């Protein structure tokens, strides 16, 4: 533009431009996002060329926030943005995989390597004692149902994570766990351009972390000794353990090297009154476990029409189709699934394959197996668990500007999805450990789930500059409604495995259906003010009315206020040349959590209740749950103080945040007297405090021909329970064998169990030690914490204590990027420290009953007073329940880890002489390259309940066995056309 005027022009894709200047003294200002502006006086020239230099930190870059945009310079809240350019070369199917290690205070765990599986995201340690802890996802301004796991990462332009109340309060009753704002790609200025990318690779499960199970000889020897210690005859198949050699690795037999391929193409068109961006993608990912795979077909069309100078119309449409087949691999062996765990426990002297290459249905062998043992390698291939999902995200808006800077906007947003799930277990397969496959065990389950969520928003915004004073205000009204419909039916006893339909089942079981609805009406307003670009003040408020809460508490108010001061603009810092930028900011506000089941506020009635009237039995209905007209959302008050600092001409950038937040009115199942006819009802009680420190540093270590940039972040967090219900200061939760406690004055969800004190080595040790009803010489010994001389297992009155903390003391991530001429290299890492993991799969892999394969270290168990072993495992000749069925310190391990998430090496081809080519880049990448940890399990990011599902906040850090996370090697190509 011509400096000091409104005369502007834009260059084309090759840098050509035309502009009319008033006179020879005119100064042209050349600018482009990410580069330093250049000023050049025209003089007598008719051709003026400019070369811009890269800007190390673009403080004036636009950042998308709640209901609008801001800049890094003027933001007063705690937020962080990641641009797609920073993520484009990480070949991952999920956008959250690409974000690992990139965001301060955001813990992203890949608990499962299952294809198509979303990651667990937790912002600032947020948690609730009875609801989920996932953030709210907002896509192009639309708070969607669920997460973003099925969105093609290539559709995303940038992601902003809103962490404090000043940033999130405009989302009111849904923002207590933070907000992830996703902006999809739109057309760029200039000519139409086309870009395409493809990567392909292979996935493998590393050896590190695989359970160190006994081989064939070791297990046969263990079993032989088992019979000898019992004084029983050793079965003939076990009399010569050496004959089995290494035996069969059942875990390895379930695995394979699996391919992954992704194609993406985008077309951007930007004309004078019309612009559009089209992104189409296809992903095919086979799983590293047999018979698991995932396919995603996606298209996105974002269009904008400028109807006239005052009226603009926008429309986005994004259909996605996915097909996901994933046999029941995760969870514990006694939970009716968990094929991975089942395979681990199968004796290695058994073979899943016949000499002729066929697969037997069962591997039960007299003298070796104690109960029916299905062939898990066949089961995983024969079982079908296929989901076909269709989803459409769509936005349409109309924007009117009657006078400059006054913008009226009305939008309608739609999120529609349908999931068809089909599960079939033929007569040749089984999920249960002691259940042999048979015609009677064949079963089918079909379900149909669909939902529609729509949102209508109407806002009015106005901005004004009066000399050094800048204002902008926004007001709005929104209404959102959600409805889901679910139906399912199961069948069993199939005469023929080749027909998987419900109609072929001889027995039809349990038809069911369900409808869920909720609605939300909201009013919102925000106000931003800055003076001279260095003093900032912001305030916002949202008023939500929700159908999920009682009639006495339908409405809630969620205000926030924040301020910022650019200290580096003050004259007293003018002599400090090393400081390029310094800003102090602070915020305080209120957000909520309405993430609870629908209809909890109502007293519900169920049918199918029979009652006798005289001699006649009549069917009827009865109240099954108490209502609560005062039920309300959890509320979180949060304070944040932050510092943004840039040094040495923006070569080093530093951000620090301290936050503290208190969550009150926790949603809780409150016990009521039994004489009421009920056991509990949902209410609001208790409070939890969270606090933490976040640090982020980016530095341009080297510039010039050889460039080296570093991005490091680390976040410390903790929590404390301030109050629970008036009836108790302790909340005990169990998940299978695992137990946790949430106690007033301590952290939430701590591991609650017994402390192992070795084994009873001999009779003297036994006589002089506290013991339980199951104790004998040679069995496991626990510590008597209450000093009564007896080991008791009760939660409240026994000898349990806090034995571990599943929440890390800090999480961190760092990225190093290098570039030399046309070569580039990046290394991304993330990790955590101070958290414990309860490896619950050991309940089976250390079972001393002799029915399963076990860990190698079990051979160093107690066998006699003269051979007491290492003091970790008891004898096999007594009740072994205490070893495995009592939750104790032997299950607990340090879960700290450092993972090199991605290493990418790229080369940009010189294509300047090819007119139709803008750029071509080849790269090779390794995902999940190295894992450094003391944890013995396969994945230190694990977190599952006993059924293999994502756990609640009170069941964190459990490892009941899950799909392994693979190491992925890929080759990729990116091509941009002019």
N, C-alpha and C positions, 0 to 999 in steps of 0.2 A: 504494500500500500504506500501511497504518498504520505509521508509523515506530516501530521497536523491537519489532515483532511479526511474525507470519507471516500476518496478515490482508491479502489482496490481492484485486484485482478488475481486470477489463479493460474498456475502453470499447468500444462498438460503432463502426461506420463513421462515425456522426455525432457521436461523442464522448460519448454518454450512458453512464452507469454507475451502479451501486448498490454501496454498501459499508457495513458495520456497524462503528461505532466504539465503543470502550469508554466514552468520556466526552468532555465538551466540550473538554478540554485536549489531545485527540488531534491529532496532526499528520499530514496526508496528504502523501505523497511521490508526485508525478506524474513519470513518466519515459517516454521514448520514444527509440529509437535515432536518433542524429544531433541530439538536442536536449539542452539543459541541463535537469537535473532541477529541479523547483520544489517547495518545501515550504510548505504553507499550514495554519494552525491552524483547526480546525473551528469552535470557539466555539459559538454558539447556532444556527448555520445548518443548514438541512436540504439546501440546494443549494450546493455549492461548485464554482465554475468556475475553471479554470486555463488560462493561455496560456503555452506554452513557447517559448523563443527558441532559434534554431538554434545548434548548437555547431560552432565552426569546425574542431575536430579531435576526433574521437571515439576517444580512446585505448583505450577499453574495448570497442570494436566487436569482434565475433568474427571471427577470421581462420582460414580453413581451411588446415591444413598437413598434413604427412605423418601419416596415421593419427591424426587428431584435430583439435582446434582450439586456438587461443590468442588473445591480444589483442595489439594493437599495443604496449600498455604492457609486457606481460610477455614478448614475444618476444625471444629472444637470438640469433636467426639473421638472415641477410641475406635478406629477402623483401619483396615488394611486391605489393599487392592493388589490382585495378581492379574497381570495381563496375559492374554493367550500366547503372546510371543515368548513369554518365559516358560511356557509349558508345551509348545507345539512339537518339540522333538522327543518328548517322553512318550514312548509307545505303550500306552495303557488304555484299557477299555473303559475305565471309570475316571471321571474328572477328579474325584476325590483322591484317587491314587496319585495323580499328578501333583496334588496340593500337599502331599506329605512332606513335612520338613520346611515348608515355605511360610507358615503363618505363626507368629508369636502367640502363645496362649491358646492355640487350637490343637488339640490332641486328635489325630486321625489314625485309627488302628485298623489294619487289615486282618481281622480276626479269622477270616476264611479265604482260601484261594479258589473257592468255587466260582466257575465262570458266571458272569452276570451278577455276582453278589456285591451289594453296596458295602461301603466301609462305615465303621462306627465313628461318628464325629462328635466331639465334646468341646465346647467353648468355655474357657475359664473354669473348668472343673464343675460345671453346672450339674446339679443332680436333684432328684425328687425321691422321696421315700416310697411313693406308690405309683408314679406315672413315669413315662419315658423321659429321656434327657436330650433328645435330638433337637438341633436348631430348627428354626422356621426357614424354609426355602422359598425365595421370591424370584420368579423368572419373568423378566421384562415387566416388573411391577405387579405380578400376580402371585399372591401367596398360594402355593399349590398344595394339593393333597399328597402326602408321602414325601419321597426324596427325589434326587436327580440322577439316580443310578442308571436309568435307561436313556438318558439324554446323550447324544453323540458329542464327545468333547470338542470336535471340530466345529460345532455350531456356536461355541461360546466365545465371546469377545473378551470379557473380563469378569472377574468375581471379586466382590467386595464383602468382607466379613465385618459385620457390625457387632461390637463387643460390649459397649457400655450403654447405660440407659438413655443418654443423650442421643445416641445413634438409633436405638431400637424402640423407644417409647411410642413412636408413631404406628407401631404394629401391636401396641397395647397388650391385650390379654394372652397373646401367643408368643411373646418375645423374651420370656425370662431366660431361655437357654441360648440366646443370641440369634442373629439373623444372617443368612447367607444370601446375598443379592447377586443374581446371575443376569448378565446382560448378553444377549445373543448378537450375532454379527449383523451389521447393516452395511449398506453400500458406502464406499469411500468416494471422496471427490475425485474427479478426473475421468479418464476414459473407462470404458468397459474392460474388465480384466478377468481372466480365468486362472484359477490355480487348482492343482491336483496333487494329491499325496497318496502314497501307498507304503505300507510296511508289511513285512512278513517275517516270521521267525518260528522258533521252537521253544517249548517250555519243558523244564525238567525239575524234578524234586531233588534238592541237594542231599548228600549223605549226612551232613551235619544236622543234628537234631532228631534223626530217626531213632526211635526207641531201641535201646541196646538189649535186644531179647536173646534168650538162649538159642543156640543152634541145635541141630538134631541130636548130636552126641551129648551135649550138656543137659538138654531136657530129659533125655532117656536116663541119664545118670541121676538127675534130680528125682525122677519118678521111681527109679530103682531104689534109691536111698529112702524114699517115702515109704515103700513097702517094708524095707528092712527095719526102719525105725519103729514101724507098727508091729513088727514081728510076724508079718504075713508073707506068704510065698510070693516071690516075684514072678509076674506073668512072663511066659516064654518070650513075647516080643520085646521085653525090656531087659532080658538077662545079659545081653551083649550090647551096651550102648554105643560102642565104637562103630558098629555096623551102619549107623545112620549118617556118619560124617557130618557135613554142614547141614544136611536136611533141606527143608523147603522154607524159603523166606516168603511167608504169606503176605506180609505188608508190601514187599516189592512186587509181588505178583499182581497186586491191584493197580500198580502204577504203569505209566507209559510215557514216552516222549510225545508231546502233543503240539500240533501246529497252531499258529495264530496268524490271521491275515486281516488287514484293514485297508479299505479303499475310501477315499473322500475326494469330492470335487466341489468347488465353489465358483459361482459366477456373480460378479458384482456389476451392476449397471447404474450409472448416475447421470441422468439427463437434467435439463433445466427444471422441469416440473414433475419429474418422476425418478425414483430410485428404487432399486430392489437388490436383495442379496438372496441367492439360492445356495443351499448347502445340502448335498446328498451324500450318504455314507452307507457302507456295508461292512460289518464286522463278523468274522467267523472265528470262534475260539473253541477248540476242542479242549477238554479238561485233561489234567494229568492223571486222573482216576478214570478207569475204564467206564465207557458208556455215559460220559458226561460231556455236554457241549452247549454252546450258546451262540445264537445268531441274532444280529440286530440289523434291521433295515430302517433307515431314517431319512427324512427329507424335511427341510425347513425353508420357508419362503417368507421373507420380511420385506414389505413394500411400503413406500411412502408416496403419497400423491399431493402435490401442491396445487390445490384447486384455483386459488388466486392469492393475492398478496396477504390476505388475512385468514384464509381457511386452508387447513391441512388435514389430510386423511391418512391414517396408517392402518396396516393390516398384517398380522403375523399368523402363519399356519404351520404347525409342526406335527405331522403324523409319524408314529414310530410303531414298528411291529417287531416283536422279539419272540424267539422260540428257545426255551430253556429246558434241557433234560438233565436231571440231577438225581440219581438214586439216593436213597436214604443213607448217606455216608456218615453224618455227624451225630454225636451224642454217645451216651453210654451203652454198654452191651446189655444191660438189664432194662433198657427203656423201650424195647421193641423196635430198635433201629440200630444206628451206629455200626455200619458195615466195616468201617476202618478199625474200630475197636475190636469188633468180632474177629477180624482177620489177624490182628496182633495176638490174640489170645489162643489161636488155634495151634495145637502142638506141631512143631516143625517136622516131626517124623511122619506126618500125614501129607499126602500129595493131592493137589487139586486137579491133577491131570493123569489120565490113564496112559499106559504104555503106547496105545494106538493114537494118542493125541486127543481123544474125546474127554469131555468133562463129566465126571460122575455127579449125580444129584446130591449125594451125601458122602461124607468121608468118615463116617462112624466105623470104628475098627475095634473088635473085641480085644480086651487085654490092654487097650490104650485109652480109649475114650470112655468116659463115665456116663455120657448121655448123648442123644442124637446131635450130630455136628453137621450142619449144612455146608455145602461147598460155596464159600463166600465169593470166590472168583467167578463161579457160574452165576450166583445170585445177582451180583452187581451188573452183570451183562444182560441177564434175563428180565430184571425189574425195570419197568418204565415209570418214570416220574416226570411227565412232560407238561410244561405250562406254555400256552400260546397267549401272548399279551398284545393288545392293541391299545394305543394311547394317542390322543390328540390334544395338543396344547394350542390354543388360539386366542389372539387378542385383536381387538379392533377399537380404534379411537378416532375421535373428531376433535380437532384443536382449532380454536377461533381466537384471533387477536384483534378485537375491535379498535383498540388504540394501542400505540407502542407500549410494550412491556406488560400489558394486561392480557392474560391468557386464560381462556375458558376451555376446559378439557373434559370430555365425557368418554368413558371407555366401557367395553363389555369384554369379559374374559371367560373362557370356557376350558375346563379340564375334564376330559371324558376318557375313561379307560374300561377295558373289559379283559378279564382273565379267564381262560378256559383251561382247567387243570384235569389231567387224566393220569391216574396211577393204576398200574396193573402188576400184580405179583402172580406169576403162573405157578403151576404145581411143581415146577422144577426149582423154585427159589424160596428162600425164607429170610426174614429179618431177625428172627429170634434165635438166641444161641442154642437153647435146648429144645428146639422145635424142628423136627425133620420135615422137609418139603413133602407135600402130598396133594392129592386132588382136593381134599377138604380145606387145605390151607390157601388155595388159590383165591384171590380176592381182587376187586376193582373198586376204585373210588373216583367219582366224577363230580366236579363242582363248576359252577358258573358264577363269577363275581363281576359286577360292574358298578361304576359310580359316575356321577355327574356333579361337578362342582362349578358353579358360576358366580361371578363377581361383577357387580356394577359399581363404577366409581365416577364421581362427578366432583371436579375440583376447580377452584379459581385462584389464580396466582398473579401477583403484581410485584414488580421491582422498580425501584426509583433511586436515582442518584441526585443529591442536592449538595453541590460542592464536594466536600470531603466526607459527606455522610451517604452511606449506601444502605438501602432497606430492601428486603423482599419478604413477602407474606404469602401464606397459602392457607386456604380453607377447603374442606371437602366433606362429602357424605358418601359412605360406601355401604353396600349390602351384599352379603355372600350367603349362599345356600348350598348344602351338600346333601346328597342322597345316595345310598348304596343299596343294592339288591343282591342277595346271595342265596343260592340253592345248591343242594348237594344230595347225593345218594350213593350208597355202596352196595356191593353184591358179593356173593361168595359161592363156592362149590361149582366150578366150571367143568363141564364134560369134555371140553376141548380147549387147549391153551391158545389155539390159533385165532379164536374169536374173543376179543377183549371187551365186548360191549355189555352194558348192564342187562340187556335183554337175554343174553346168553347165560347169565348167572341163574342157577337153580333157586337161590335164596336172595331176595332183595331186602336190604337192611337200611334202617335209619334214614328215611328221607327227611330232609330238613330245609328250612328256609329262614331268611332273616332280612329285615329292613332296618337301616340306620339312617337317621336324618339329624342335621343340626343347621342352625342359621346364626348369623352374626350381623348386627346393624351397628354402624359406627359413625361418629362425627370426629373430625380431626382438624387441627390448626397448627401452624408453625410460623415463627417469626425469626428472621435473621437480620442482624445489624452489624455494620463495621464502620469504623472511623479511620480514614486515611490508610486503610488496608493494614492496620496493625493492632487495632482493638476490635475484638469480635464478641458478640453476644448472640446467643440463640436460645429460643424457648419453644416448646411444643407440648401439645396435649392431645390425647385421644380418649374418647368416651365410647366404650363397648357395651353393647347389650347382647347377651348370649343365651341361646335356648338351652344350654347345658346346665344352667344353674337355677337355683330355687327362685320362686316368685318374689321372695323378699330380698333377693340379691342379684337381680337381673343385670344391673348396670354397674360399671366400674370406671373410674377415671385414672388415667395414666399420664401424669405430667413429667416434664424434665426441663432442666435449665443447664446451660453450659456457657463457658466464656474462654476466650483465648487472647493472648498478648504476644505479639511479635516483638520480642525484646531487642532483637538485632537491628530494628529500625530506629531505636532510640539513639540520641546523640552521644550518650555516655559510653556506647559501645563502638563508636565510629573508629576509634584507634586500634581496636582489636581485629586486625586484618585476618587472623586465623578463623574467626567466626563468620561463616557465610550466612547462617540463618539460625535463629534461636527463638523458639516459641514455647510458652507455658500455657497449659490449658487445664481446665477442670470441669467436672460435670456431676450432676446429681439428678436422679429420677426414679421412677417407679414403673415396673413392668409386671406382667402376669403370666401364669401358666394355666391354661384351660384344657390341658391334654388329659382328659379322663373320659371314661366311657359315657355314651349318651344315656339319658334317662335315669342317671343315678339319683336325681332329686325326687323321683317319683316312688311311691309305694307300688310295687309291681304285683300283678296277679297272674297265677299260672293255672292252667286247666289240668285235667287228668287226675283230680283229687276225688277219691271215693268216700262216701259217707253213708252210714246205715240209718234208715228211717223205718223203724219197726223191723220187719223181716226182709226189707228190700234194700239192696245196695244201689245207691244212686251216684252218678258222676256229677262233679261240680268243679268249682274253682276256689282258690284260697289265696290270701295275701302272702307273698313269699319274701318280701323285703320292705323294710321301713323306709318311708320317704323323709326328705329333709328340705323344707322350704327355704332354709337359710344357707344352703350349700353355695359356696362361692369359689372363685379361683384362688390359687396360691399367688401371693404378691411378693415381689422382690424389690427392695430398695437398694440402690447401688450408687456408690460414690467412686469417682475416678479422677486421678491427677496424673497428667502426662507432660513430658518434655520432648520436643523435637529439636534436634541440633544437627547442623551441617558445618563441617570444618574444611579448611584448605580449599576454598573455591568449590565446595560441594564434593570434594573427593571422598570424604568420610561422612556418613549420615548415621545418626544415632537416635533411637526412640526408646523412651522409658515410660511405663505406665504402672501405677499402683492402684489397685482397686480393692474395695471391700463391699460386700453385699450381704443382705440379710433376707432370707426367704421365710415368710410367715404364712399362717393359715394353711399349713400343709394338709393336702388331701389325704385322709387317713381312714382306715376301717376301725371304727370305734366299737369296743365291746359293749353290750347292753345286758342287763339281767336276763337269765334264761326264762324266768317266769313271764317275760313279755311275749314269749313265743318265737323270739328271734335271737340270733347270736351277735349281730353287729349291724352297724349302718355307717354310711359314708358321711364324714364331717370334716371340719377345718380345725386343726389343732397344731400346736408346736411350731418351732422355728429352727432354722439352720443358718449359720454364718459361714461365708466363704471369703477368702482374701488371697491376694497374690501379687507378684511382681513380674513384669514382662520387660525383656530387653531385646532390642533388635538393632543390628549394626550392618550397614552395607558400606563397602569401601571399594574404590577403584585403585587397587594396589599398584598396578603398572598401566601406563598408557603409551600410545605410540604404535610401532609395528607389532610389538608383543604386548597383549593386554591380559590383565588378570584382575577379575572382580570377585569379591567375596560377599556372601550374604549369610549372616549368622543370627539366630534367635534362640532365646532360652526363656522359659517361664516357670516360676515357682508358684505353687498353689497349695492351699490347705483348707480344711473345713472343720467345723465344730458344731455339734448338736446342742442347741440352747434349751430346747424344751420339746417334750412329746405330749402325750395326753396326761390328764390329771390322774389317771389310774395306774400309770407305770412310767418309770424312767428308762425302761429297757424295751427294745423291740427285737425279738429273735426271729430269724428267717432261716429256713432250711431249704436246700435243693439237693435231693438225694441224700447222700452222706454228708455233704458240706453244710456248715452252719456259719451264719454271720450274726453280729450284734450291732445294733445302732443304739448307743447309750448316751444319755445326757452328759455333757462335759467332754465327750470324746468324738472321734470321727465317725462318719456314717459307714455302714457296711464292712466292719472289721471282721477278719476271720476269727471264729470263736470255737476253740477246741481244747483238747488235752495236750499236755506237754509230755513227750516221751522221754523217759529216763532209762533207756536201754532195755535189757531183758533181765528176768530173774535168773542169775547165772547158776546158782546152786541152792540147796536147801537153806543154808544159813542166810543167804541174801533174801530168800523168800520169806523166812520167818521174821526178819528184821525190817521188812518193807511193807508199806500200805498196799492193799490188794483189792481187786474187784471180785465179784462173784465168779468170774470166769478165769481168774488167775491161777497159774500153776508154775512150778519150776520150769523155766525154759520159754515162758510166754512173755509177751511184751509188757513192759512196766511203765506206768504213768505216775506223774508227780501228784502228791496229795497237797493241794493248794489250801484247803480249808482246815487242814490239821486234824481231822477227825479219825485218821488211821484207816479210812475206807475210801476206795476210788469209786466215785459216783459219776454218772454220765449226764445228769440232768442239766438243762440250760441254766435255770435260775438257781438251783440248790446244789449242783454238783461241783466238779473240779475243773470245769472249763474256764478258760481265760482268753484274752486277746492273743492270738499267735501269729498274726500277720496283717499287713495293710495293703490292699489291692491298688491303692491310688498312689501314683508316683509323686516323689518330692519335687521333681522338675522334669519337664520335657524340653527337647531341643531339636534344632535342625540347622544344617548349614549347606550352602551351595558354593562351589568354586567354579568359575567359568574362565577359560583361557582361549585366546585367539591369536593366531600368527598367520599373517597374510590370509590365505583362503581356508586355513584349517581352524577348527574350533573344537574345544573339549570342555565338557561340563561333568561335575561330580556332585550328586545330591545325596545327603545323608540325613537321617533322623534317628531319634532314640528317646529313651526315658531312663530315669534313675530313681531308685528307692521304693519301687513297688514290688509286691510279692505275688506269686502265682500259686494257686492250689492245684497241683496236678492230679486231678481226680481220676484220670484213667488208671492211676496206680492201684485203685481199688480192685482192678482185675489183674494188672500186670505184676502185682506182688501177692496174689492170692496163694496161700500156703496149703490149700486143700488138695493140690495135685491134679486139678481138673483143667487148668489152663497152662499155656506157655507163660513164662515169667521173665522178669529182667535178669540179666546175667548175675547181678550182685546178690540175688536171692540165694545163690549157692553158698554164700558166706553167712549162713544162718546158724542159729543155736541147734546143736545136735546132742550135746551132752555137757555135763559140768567140765569135762576135760576138753571139749571142743565147743566153746560157747559162741564162736563166730565173732563178727564185728560189733555185736550189740545192737544191731539195727533191726533184725528180723528174728522172730521167735521160732518155736519148733513146729513141726508139721503133725505131731501126734496128739495135739489137744485141739480144743475149739480155737479156730484161728480168726474168729469174728473181730476181736479187738484190733488185730493187725490191720484190717481193711475197713471194717464197718463203723469204727469210732474215728471221727475226724480229729486228727492230731498233727503234731509238728512235722512228722515225716512226709506229709503231703505238701508242705510249704517249701517253696524255693524262691530264691532271688530272681525277680523278673526283669531286672535292668538289662538294657540292650543298646547297641549301636548298629544300625543297618545302613549299608551303602545302598540306597534305594535305586539309584540310576547312574550309569556311566555312559556318556554318549560322545562319540568322536565323529565329527562331520567335516565335509569338504565342499566348498562352494565352487562350482565350475566357472571359469571365465567365459561368459557368453555375450560380452559387450558388442561383438561384431554380428551377432545374430539378431536381426531387427525384431522378430516376433517373440523373442525370448527375453524375459526380465531377469530371471534367476533360475538356477538349477542347483540343488544341493543333495548330496549323498551322505548318508550317515549310518553308523552301526551303533547298537545300543545293548546294554545289559541291564535288565531290571531285576531288583532283589539280588544284587551282585554278591554281597557278603553280609553275614549276620554274626556279630560278636556279642556273646552272652554266656553267662554261667548257667542259664536255664537248660535243663536236660530235654525239654520238649522240643517239638519241631517248629513252634512259632511263639516267640515271646510276646507277640501282640494279641494273643488268644483272649477270648472272652465268650464263653458259651454256657448255657444252662445244660441240664442233663439230657434234654431233647435236642441239643444242637442249635438252639435258637439264640438270638441276641439277648443278653441278660438285662435285668433291671439294675438300677443303681445300687441296690442292696445285695446283688449277686455278682459283683464284678470280680475279675481275676480268676475265674474257674476254667479249668481245662478238662473237659469231658471228652476230648478228642474231636478234631475238626478237620475239614478238608485242608491239605497242606498248601502253603503258598509257594508257587513254583519260581524258579529262576528262569528268566526269559531272555533269549538272545534274538535280536532282530536286525534286519537290514531295511533301510527306508530311503525313499526318494521323494523330494518336494520339487514341483515345477510350477513356476509362475509365468504366465503369458502376458504380453503387453496388449 
